[in-house]
Amino acid sequence: MTQRCPHCQIEIDAPKINAYEDNFVCPHCAATLAHSQIDIFFYAFCFIALISLLLIAIGHINTFIALVIAAGSYRLCRNKLFESHFRLIRCTH
């Protein structure tokens, strides 16, 4: 997935979230980058809430089971649907 480095503004191929531990390095400017945790939590919360509500309201599924299905679905769909929308941030250690 191609995204812009927030430091040098050059497009880079950002690695998947599960491909690095805490951060990764921009190949152009050597800035330490990571995906925005705020974006990760926001997309996860919205997706899980929407899918859970739909399963509960339309499917008449138990709330706990609906949450488990929604969380599992988010985990399976995150790589393909959401990661390209997560902003990159510069890490300051």
N, C-alpha and C positions, 0 to 999 in steps of 0.2 A: 504494500500500500504506500502510495506516495504522499508525503506531507511536507510542509515547510518547517525548516528549523527556525525557532523563534529568535535565535541569535544572529545567524548569517542570512536568513531569509532565502536560502537555496533549498530547492526541493530534494528530499532524501527519501530513501525507502526505509521507513521505520519498521523495526522488528515487531513481531507479535508480542503481546504482554507476557505470555508464558515462555518466551524465548530469552528473557533476561531476568535477573534477580531484582535489583533496585533501580538501575538506570542503564543507559547505553550512551555511546559517544557519537556525536555527529562526525561523519567522515571528512567534512570540509573544514570545519573550524575547531574541532575537538571539544566542543561544548558538551557538558554532561546533561542529558535529556531524559525525560520520562513522560509517560502518558499522564494526563491530568486526573488525579484521583477524584476530584469533584465531578468531572464528566463521567467517570466510571460509575460512581455511586448514583448520579442523577439518572443515567440511562437504565441502570439496573433497577432502581426504585420504580421508575415509570413503567418499564416493561413488566416487572413482576406484579405491580399493583393492577395494571390494566388486564393482564391475562388472568390473574386471580379473580378479579371482579367479574370478568366474562364467564369464567368457569363456574363461579358461585351463582351468578344471576341466571345465566342461560342454561348451563348444564346441571344445575342443582347438585353440585359436588360439595362434599364436606370441605370446610375452610382449610383445615390442615393439609388435606390431600391436594387441594387447589394450589396452596402455597408451595408445596413440594414440586408439583408439576411445573409451575411457573418458574421457580428457581432453577430447576433442571433444564428447562427449555431455554432460559437465558444463557446458562453456561454453554449449552450446545450451539446456540445461535450467535454468541458474542463475537467470535472470530470473523464470521462472514458478514454479519449485519451491522455491528456497532463499532468495531475497533477503528474503522477508517474515519469515524466522526469524532473520536477522542482527540482533543487538542494536545500538542506537545508542549511541555513546560521545561524551562531550564532549571536544573537542580542546583541549589546552593548549599554546599556542605562546609 
